[in-house]
Amino acid sequence: MSLLFPRLYSFRRCPYAMRARLGILFAGLSVELREIVLKNKPAPMLAISPKGTVPVLQLADGDVLEESIEIIMWALKQQDPHGLLDITVSHEANALIEQNDNNFKYWLNRYKYADRYLEMTQTEYREQGEVFLQILETLLTKHTFLLGDSITIADICIMPFIRQFAHVNRAVFYNLPYPHLHLWLQNWLEHPFFIQAMSKFTPWQEDDDVIIFP
Ligand SMILES: N[C@@H](CCC(=O)N[C@@H](CS)C(=O)NCC(=O)O)C(=O)O
């Protein structure tokens, strides 16, 4: 089967899917978008990606990318008009994204769902997460974005998770002593690509017309 556009299985509120959509927007590419519901994943998605996580990108040649980072790299390697793949900071970008995905995400989940994880209090989970916030704050005192004065993959990969952390309790977040991080997040929430990445789509069903994103 050959596709006119690569086909992205996505879920609006998933931070991994958000970063993939941002990558596609920054690359200036278009994909076919299939919005899914996590509790009822479409059979054609599970057929190509049995692990059942979003985002998933099915390419025209049949290849399937099952990790958000792979999708972003695929998109930006085609074209990168905004220079997100600045190779002079790729090592730092990878290290920061890894810390986000492997460590910060762990504390974020516990902070968000503290009622399910009773080993520590919600405040303690938040404080564990703040170790990463402090690292980002220090970086953002030096430049507008995480690794310099222009956006890199680190910004688009990490931003959805900081947003999620902030949204657990906005009043608490904006009272923490991270003014540069607050501003960085605020600017992201108003960024035209982020707004576009958060467009709402009704969940895909067999026989639906093709939806092209953006
Ligand atoms: N390492 C994956 C993680 C993707 C992931 O965990 N996505 C979540 C949604 S935010 C998911 O699909 N979970 C499966 C489920 O909840 O059934 C990536 O970067 O793409």
Ligand as a Chemical Component Dictionary entry (heavy atoms), coordinates in Angstrom:
data_LIG
# 
_chem_comp.id                   LIG 
_chem_comp.type                 NON-POLYMER 
_chem_comp.pdbx_formal_charge   0 
_chem_comp.three_letter_code    LIG 
# 
loop_
_chem_comp_atom.comp_id 
_chem_comp_atom.atom_id 
_chem_comp_atom.alt_atom_id 
_chem_comp_atom.type_symbol 
_chem_comp_atom.charge 
_chem_comp_atom.model_Cartn_x 
_chem_comp_atom.model_Cartn_y 
_chem_comp_atom.model_Cartn_z 
_chem_comp_atom.pdbx_ordinal 
LIG N1  N1  N 0 8.795  6.537  24.027 1  
LIG C1  C1  C 0 7.530  6.802  23.369 2  
LIG C2  C2  C 0 6.486  7.074  24.434 3  
LIG C3  C3  C 0 5.091  7.297  23.865 4  
LIG C4  C4  C 0 4.005  7.139  24.933 5  
LIG O1  O1  O 0 4.237  6.597  26.016 6  
LIG N2  N2  N 0 2.786  7.607  24.612 7  
LIG C5  C5  C 0 1.689  7.378  25.504 8  
LIG C6  C6  C 0 0.657  8.489  25.488 9  
LIG S1  S1  S 0 1.268  10.002 26.135 10 
LIG C7  C7  C 0 0.934  6.141  25.042 11 
LIG O2  O2  O 0 0.674  5.989  23.868 12 
LIG N3  N3  N 0 0.604  5.246  25.962 13 
LIG C8  C8  C 0 -0.126 4.058  25.639 14 
LIG C9  C9  C 0 -1.395 3.947  26.416 15 
LIG O3  O3  O 0 -1.644 4.773  27.295 16 
LIG O4  O4  O 0 -2.166 3.021  26.134 17 
LIG C10 C10 C 0 7.704  7.957  22.404 18 
LIG O5  O5  O 0 8.587  8.798  22.636 19 
LIG O6  O6  O 0 6.991  8.021  21.399 20 
# 
loop_
_chem_comp_bond.comp_id 
_chem_comp_bond.atom_id_1 
_chem_comp_bond.atom_id_2 
_chem_comp_bond.value_order 
_chem_comp_bond.pdbx_ordinal 
LIG N1  C1  SING 1  
LIG C1  C2  SING 2  
LIG C1  C10 SING 3  
LIG C2  C3  SING 4  
LIG C3  C4  SING 5  
LIG C4  O1  DOUB 6  
LIG C4  N2  SING 7  
LIG N2  C5  SING 8  
LIG C5  C6  SING 9  
LIG C5  C7  SING 10 
LIG C6  S1  SING 11 
LIG C7  O2  DOUB 12 
LIG C7  N3  SING 13 
LIG N3  C8  SING 14 
LIG C8  C9  SING 15 
LIG C9  O3  DOUB 16 
LIG C9  O4  SING 17 
LIG C10 O5  DOUB 18 
LIG C10 O6  SING 19 
# 
